[in-house]
């Protein structure tokens, strides 16, 4: 099967997977989804009314105040840790904020906080739901296959899966804590390989900050403004392209692992692609 066909099939399956995921949500979960949609709509309306320049300046001024606070870095680091736990979202937004407020130095806030948050998720869930995880693994063929493949191939495969954009960061933390064959030290090492992506998010935030401040923007000539815009766009493109490439490499690699039966390979790959069914992630795990 060609890569174009695989991409097309995945894109076609996304609406169905989203709808199925929504249907499995409890009533309060569905209410949260609709509140989030309403919030996003109101946010766009407010942005249009207030104008992007004024919004950007407001955000920049407050980011500067945050950066000048004695323990501002600790506040943001704490939020990074919290967004490593489900059901919280926004890890990428907060790491980008580190770059927005502190420039490239924000990486030294975002990266350690991400590592600490991920480790806390892993240890907490592994200790709290040990019996449930063992029971789920025995009753789910795909999950058993994924555990068997990871146990056989070890750290290199764990690193590849950790670098993949699917499942998303916060759910990836939960997924790895759900796999009994993954040791804590392996998870910590694999998480360090996410640092380049975090650095890219911080870099994008630093460039957005330069364009958000009216004083800095007025001092820029058109070429400098275009360069900053190109750097932001290029950074986003690289992040998306690299994430997609890693994801395809992971699923294709799992499907063709030597020394592992083809049916086990396929089930393990499907467990990654359908990671919303993992223990502690599904609606029935609440």
Order of alpha helices (4+ residues) and beta strands (2+ residues): alpha-alpha-alpha-alpha-alpha-alpha-alpha-alpha-alpha-alpha-alpha-alpha-alpha-alpha-alpha
